[in-house]
């Protein structure tokens, strides 16, 4: 069985999250991918440096395309606009890569619903332990979403509202 490849991306973050904290030491089914700096390989180091003429999202997409992970962890504790742009670009340029947002406890539910609508497959908190992380990665790799039960209720509410709006536009009378 091939390991599930996982990469990590941050856009304009002041506080990085160490990826190694999520994976158990003897976990064979998950492989972390990373650009590694080397004193000998200057072309690899150049890849790590953000280019001035490229947006942070384009730079992140170029890196993701090089690594080609099945799962992408996105440190998403900043503005929703940057992450939606990244998620849309990811769907176009790397359709086989599924994104999971890493959030802190203070992120608003509306932000999460919007990120899911943009293409995120779910979200985890930055305090998740390695045992549960392994479960999340395996679930996402099987095609599942990873959201809280509370969030499922909010998603269902959005679906019902959208369906109601569509039926009103189509001229159907909904007396439910």
C-alpha positions in Angstrom: 0.0 0.0 0.0 1.4 3.4 -1.0 1.5 6.0 1.7 -0.9 9.0 1.6 1.2 12.0 0.6 0.6 15.2 2.6 2.1 18.7 2.1 1.7 21.9 4.0 1.2 25.4 2.7 1.1 28.8 4.4 0.3 32.2 2.8 1.5 35.3 4.6 1.5 33.7 8.0 3.4 35.2 11.0 3.1 32.0 13.1 4.0 28.7 11.5 2.6 25.4 12.6 5.2 22.5 12.8 3.9 19.7 10.6 5.8 17.0 12.4 3.6 17.4 15.5 0.6 15.9 13.6 2.2 12.6 12.5 3.1 9.7 14.8 6.7 8.6 14.7 6.0 5.1 13.4 3.1 6.1 11.0 3.9 4.3 7.7 0.6 5.1 5.9 1.3 8.9 5.8 4.3 10.6 4.1 5.0 14.3 4.7 6.3 16.1 1.6 8.4 19.2 2.0 10.9 21.4 0.1 14.1 21.0 2.1 16.8 23.6 2.1 20.3 22.3 1.3 23.7 23.9 1.5 24.5 22.2 -1.8 21.4 22.6 -3.9 20.9 26.3 -4.7 18.1 25.6 -7.2 16.0 23.9 -4.4 16.7 26.9 -2.1 15.6 29.2 -4.8 12.2 27.4 -5.0 11.6 28.2 -1.4 12.0 31.9 -1.9 8.8 33.8 -2.9 9.3 35.6 -6.2 8.4 39.3 -6.4 6.5 39.1 -9.7 4.2 36.2 -8.6 1.3 36.4 -6.2 1.5 34.4 -3.0 -1.3 32.1 -4.3 0.5 31.5 -7.6 3.8 30.8 -5.7 1.9 28.3 -3.5 0.3 26.6 -6.5 3.7 26.2 -8.2 5.1 24.6 -5.0 2.0 22.3 -4.7 2.4 21.2 -8.3 6.0 20.3 -7.7 5.2 18.3 -4.6 2.0 16.7 -6.0 0.4 15.7 -2.6 -2.9 13.8 -2.3 -3.7 15.9 0.8 -2.8 19.6 1.4 -2.9 21.1 4.8 -3.5 24.9 4.7 -2.6 27.1 7.7 -5.7 29.2 7.4 -5.9 31.7 10.2 -6.0 34.9 8.1 -8.3 36.5 5.6 -10.8 34.2 3.8 -10.1 35.9 0.4 -6.6 34.5 0.2 -7.7 31.0 1.0 -10.6 31.0 -1.4 -8.3 32.1 -4.1 -5.9 29.3 -3.2 -8.7 26.7 -3.1 -10.2 27.8 -6.5 -6.7 27.7 -8.0 -6.0 24.3 -6.4 -9.2 22.8 -8.0 -8.1 24.0 -11.4 -4.4 23.3 -11.3 -4.2 20.3 -8.9 -7.7 18.6 -9.1 -6.4 15.4 -7.4 -5.2 17.3 -4.3 -7.7 17.7 -1.4 -7.3 20.6 1.0 -7.8 20.6 4.7 -7.7 23.9 6.6 -5.8 24.1 9.9 -7.6 26.7 12.0 -7.6 27.9 15.6 -10.6 27.8 17.9 -11.6 31.4 17.3 -12.4 31.1 13.5 -16.0 32.0 12.8 -18.4 29.4 11.4 -19.4 31.6 8.4 -15.7 31.7 7.4 -15.6 27.9 7.5 -18.8 27.6 5.4 -17.4 29.9 2.8 -14.1 28.0 2.7 -15.9 24.7 2.3 -17.9 26.3 -0.6 -14.6 27.3 -2.2 -13.4 23.7 -2.2 -11.9 22.8 1.2 -12.6 19.2 2.2 -12.7 20.0 5.9 -10.9 21.6 8.7 -8.9 20.6 11.8 -7.7 22.7 14.8 -4.1 23.4 15.3 -4.3 21.4 18.6 -5.2 18.1 17.0 -3.2 15.2 18.3 -1.3 12.8 15.9 -3.7 9.8 16.4 -6.7 11.8 15.3 -4.7 13.4 12.5 -4.1 10.0 11.0 -7.8 9.3 11.1 -8.6 12.6 9.4 -6.0 12.1 6.6 -7.3 8.5 5.9 -10.9 9.7 5.8 -10.1 12.6 3.4 -8.1 10.2 1.2 -11.2 7.9 1.0 -13.2 10.9 -0.3 -15.0 11.9 3.0 -15.3 15.4 4.3 -14.1 16.3 7.8 -16.3 18.9 9.5 -18.0 19.1 12.9 -21.6 18.1 13.4 -22.4 21.7 14.2 -21.0 22.7 10.8 -23.1 20.0 9.1 -26.2 21.7 10.4 -25.0 25.1 9.0 -24.2 23.5 5.7 -27.7 21.9 5.5 -29.2 25.3 6.3 -27.3 26.8 3.4 -28.5 24.0 1.1 -32.1 24.5 2.1 -31.9 28.3 1.6 -30.3 27.8 -1.8 -33.0 25.3 -2.8 -35.7 27.6 -1.6 -34.3 30.5 -3.6 -34.0 28.3 -6.7 -37.6 27.1 -6.4 -38.8 30.7 -6.0 -36.9 31.8 -9.1 -38.4 28.9 -11.0 -41.9 30.0 -10.0 -42.7 27.0 -7.8 -44.9 27.6 -4.8 -43.3 26.1 -1.7 -45.6 26.1 1.2 -43.3 24.0 3.5 
